[in-house]
Amino acid sequence: MAPPGNRRPGYSRRAHNNIFFAYVAAAVGTVVGGALLFGSMGNTGNFASLRNLASDVTQPAAQLTAQGRSAAGGAWGVAAGYFTSGPENARLKKEVALGRVQAVELAAVKQENERLKAMLGLTSDTPKPIAFGWLVASTSASARRYATISVGSLQGIKSGMPVRTDQGLIGRVLEVGLHSARVLMITDPESVVPVRRASDSIPAFATGKGDGTLQLRLLTLGINPLKVGDAFVTSGSGGLYWPGTPIAVVSSLTRDGAIARVLGDPAVSEMVAVLPAWAPGDDPTLPPPADPVKAKADADAAAKAAAKADAQAKATAAKAAKQKAAQ
């Protein structure tokens, strides 16, 4: 027969003490957990230092795990390539032959581009990365989209710097530790990036949906001009993200825009580059900002000249009226 559920501990002092301390621990844990929960809901930045410390502590293990995944994927690729080497070899030979022709054409276009830039006195606006690092972790089950990279403040990383892979933009630095940083990905619902269509610069906003895709919303209402397969790049409006960075490709259309697939997929990316935050004044092709003192002086001079010209015109008109009246 099973013992009753309300069985008492008897007269054992040790049993009474164990039950008492268990209740005390449960009560203290509930109070502390509730305080931490309400504190994090009130201000999410309260525990940023603790998160950064945890990221710094777990960064070596996470980096080792990421390298292990990369090595395992490479071994699987070698095993699979053993069975598909024949057709793959023939296809690669065709691609190499085509690539040689395209390489010659690309070299000619590059030389022509450099010659035209030299004629116009322009310089390359490609930013030099602050640091390169590993993408060691990223969220997958949560609606929020964050990633952890293996570089931090000791490598010159600061909050707000854009992060990209060789395929495209993945987000911006949100919090910085000593050896790691937390990245807000462009697929997060709180992320909004000004973009434009690469072919004709139609402006739009790219907002994360939390499911690995982006919602593109056009700034101009009317007939939707987008098509499946359109490529979008950052526009540089508002600063932060360097203009011309690849970001997404349209996968389906909506009433006021489209749904786009991101190019910089963290699932297939290993290395990332952290770029300096962009501001319109960083573009060497733009004219320097006007001196406010000189601009005010020029405006005053222009106003005086306009007033003088107006007075002369009125005097000339009055003189002509007098002459006409005398006749």
HELIX and SHEET records of a PDB file:
HELIX    1   1 ARG A   13  GLY A   42  1                                  30    
HELIX    2   2 ALA A   48  PHE A   83  1                                  36    
HELIX    3   3 SER A   85  LEU A  120  1                                  36    
HELIX    4   4 SER A  153  GLN A  155  5                                   3    
HELIX    5   5 PRO A  280  ASP A  282  5                                   3    
HELIX    6   6 PRO A  292  ALA A  326  1                                  35    
SHEET    1   A 7 ALA A 131  SER A 138  0                                        
SHEET    2   A 7 TYR A 146  ILE A 149 -1                                        
SHEET    3   A 7 ALA A 181  MET A 185 -1                                        
SHEET    4   A 7 LEU A 169  VAL A 176 -1                                        
SHEET    5   A 7 PRO A 162  ARG A 164 -1                                        
SHEET    6   A 7 MET A 271  VAL A 274 -1                                        
SHEET    7   A 7 ALA A 131  SER A 138 -1                                        
SHEET    1   B 7 VAL A 192  ARG A 197  0                                        
SHEET    2   B 7 PRO A 203  GLY A 208 -1                                        
SHEET    3   B 7 THR A 213  LEU A 218 -1                                        
SHEET    4   B 7 GLY A 257  VAL A 262 -1                                        
SHEET    5   B 7 PRO A 246  LEU A 253 -1                                        
SHEET    6   B 7 ALA A 231  THR A 234 -1                                        
SHEET    7   B 7 VAL A 192  ARG A 197 -1                                        
END                                                                             
